[in-house]
Amino acid sequence: MRTSEDNLIALIRSSGFEVDAVQGNEPGPSVDMAWRAMAGFGVEPVASLPLKGDLEGVHQRWLQRARQTEVFGEDGTFLLTAVVTGASEVGWVRVRLTDTADVSRLVDDQGRIEFIARSQSGHHLCGVTAEEYEYWLVSLNI
């Protein structure tokens, strides 16, 4: 039987990322804390895209913003989570960007793109959330 960790890693790999290791929730912020920050009152997107339609621009917009906000470490790694049952207990997965990576393939069981990328330090978050009619690209320094 597949575990939550198996499902999360399979989703990340199918999106073209290279998985280095499961890091867990320490040191923080935890996955739960990051989702609460992303959905916090007053959070505004740095960009938005229609929920339905062409999703080709999602990856490039996210990649550009993630680079600007220093999500990637010097070795090219960063931490990632996506909406999969049990992902908050699994914690962060350390991944590396590849030429075939595409965040628009990080879809939940409702077919929506939802994920958070986090810097190793935990100070920078950059992710995509599905709102009522749009995808929001959110970038936070915490």
C-alpha positions as CSV (number, residue, x, y, z in Angstrom):
1,M,0.0,0.0,0.0
2,R,1.3,3.4,-1.0
3,T,2.0,5.9,1.8
4,S,1.5,9.7,1.8
5,E,5.2,10.0,1.3
6,D,5.1,7.7,-1.7
7,N,2.3,9.7,-3.2
8,L,4.0,13.1,-2.6
9,I,7.3,11.9,-4.1
10,A,5.6,10.3,-7.1
11,L,3.8,13.6,-7.8
12,I,7.0,15.6,-7.5
13,R,8.9,13.3,-9.7
14,S,6.1,13.2,-12.3
15,S,6.4,17.0,-12.4
16,G,10.0,16.6,-13.5
17,F,11.9,17.5,-10.3
18,E,14.8,15.5,-9.0
19,V,14.1,14.3,-5.4
20,D,17.1,14.5,-3.1
21,A,15.5,13.6,0.2
22,V,12.5,14.0,2.5
23,Q,13.5,16.6,5.0
24,G,10.4,16.7,7.2
25,N,9.1,19.7,9.1
26,E,12.3,20.7,11.0
27,P,13.8,23.1,11.0
28,G,10.7,25.2,10.4
29,P,8.5,26.7,9.2
30,S,6.5,23.5,8.9
31,V,4.4,22.7,5.9
32,D,1.2,23.6,7.9
33,M,2.8,27.0,9.0
34,A,3.7,27.7,5.4
35,W,0.2,27.0,4.1
36,R,-1.3,29.2,6.8
37,A,1.1,32.0,5.8
38,M,0.2,31.7,2.1
39,A,-3.5,31.8,2.9
40,G,-3.2,34.6,5.5
41,F,-5.6,37.5,5.7
42,G,-4.2,40.3,3.6
43,V,-2.0,38.1,1.4
44,E,-2.0,39.4,-2.2
45,P,-0.7,37.6,-5.2
46,V,2.3,38.9,-7.2
47,A,0.5,37.5,-10.3
48,S,-2.7,35.7,-11.1
49,L,-3.8,33.5,-13.9
50,P,-7.3,32.2,-14.9
51,L,-8.1,28.9,-13.1
52,K,-9.3,27.4,-16.4
53,G,-7.4,27.8,-19.7
54,D,-3.8,27.8,-20.8
55,L,-1.4,27.0,-18.0
56,E,1.7,27.2,-20.0
57,G,2.8,30.5,-18.3
58,V,2.5,29.2,-14.7
59,H,5.9,27.5,-14.6
60,Q,7.8,30.4,-16.1
61,R,6.2,33.0,-13.9
62,W,6.8,30.9,-10.8
63,L,10.4,30.2,-11.8
64,Q,11.2,33.9,-12.4
65,R,9.7,34.9,-9.0
66,A,11.3,32.0,-7.1
67,R,14.7,33.1,-8.5
68,Q,14.0,36.7,-7.5
69,T,13.1,35.7,-3.9
70,E,16.1,33.5,-3.4
71,V,14.2,30.2,-3.0
72,F,17.0,28.2,-4.7
73,G,20.1,27.4,-2.7
74,E,23.6,27.8,-4.2
75,D,23.5,24.1,-5.1
76,G,20.2,24.5,-6.9
77,T,18.1,22.7,-4.3
78,F,15.0,24.0,-2.5
79,L,12.2,22.5,-0.4
80,L,8.8,21.6,-1.9
81,T,5.4,20.4,-0.8
82,A,2.2,19.9,-2.8
83,V,-1.4,19.1,-2.0
84,V,-1.5,15.4,-1.4
85,T,-3.3,13.7,1.5
86,G,-0.9,13.5,4.4
87,A,1.7,15.8,2.9
88,S,1.8,18.1,6.0
89,E,2.9,15.1,8.1
90,V,5.5,14.1,5.5
91,G,6.9,17.6,5.6
92,W,9.2,19.2,3.0
93,V,10.9,17.3,0.2
94,R,14.3,18.6,-0.9
95,V,14.4,18.8,-4.7
96,R,16.4,20.1,-7.6
97,L,15.1,21.9,-10.6
98,T,15.6,20.0,-13.9
99,D,15.2,21.0,-17.6
100,T,11.9,18.9,-17.6
101,A,10.4,20.3,-14.4
102,D,7.1,22.0,-14.7
103,V,5.1,23.2,-11.6
104,S,1.9,23.2,-13.7
105,R,1.9,19.3,-13.3
106,L,1.8,19.6,-9.4
107,V,-2.0,19.1,-9.4
108,D,-4.2,17.9,-6.5
109,D,-7.0,15.4,-6.7
110,Q,-9.3,18.1,-8.0
111,G,-7.0,18.9,-10.9
112,R,-5.8,22.2,-9.4
113,I,-2.2,23.4,-9.2
114,E,-1.3,23.9,-5.5
115,F,2.2,23.8,-4.1
116,I,4.8,25.8,-2.0
117,A,8.5,26.0,-2.6
118,R,10.6,27.1,0.3
119,S,14.2,28.2,0.7
120,Q,16.4,26.0,2.9
121,S,16.6,28.8,5.4
122,G,12.8,28.9,5.7
123,H,12.7,32.7,5.1
124,H,11.4,32.6,1.5
125,L,8.2,31.0,0.2
126,C,6.9,31.0,-3.4
127,G,4.0,29.0,-4.5
128,V,0.7,28.7,-6.4
129,T,-2.7,28.4,-4.8
130,A,-6.1,27.9,-6.4
131,E,-8.5,30.6,-5.5
132,E,-12.1,30.9,-6.5
133,Y,-11.6,31.8,-10.2
134,E,-7.8,32.2,-10.4
135,Y,-4.4,30.8,-9.6
136,W,-2.5,33.1,-7.3
137,L,1.3,33.2,-7.4
138,V,2.2,34.2,-3.9
139,S,5.7,35.1,-2.7
140,L,6.4,35.8,1.0
141,N,9.5,36.6,3.1
142,I,8.9,35.2,6.6
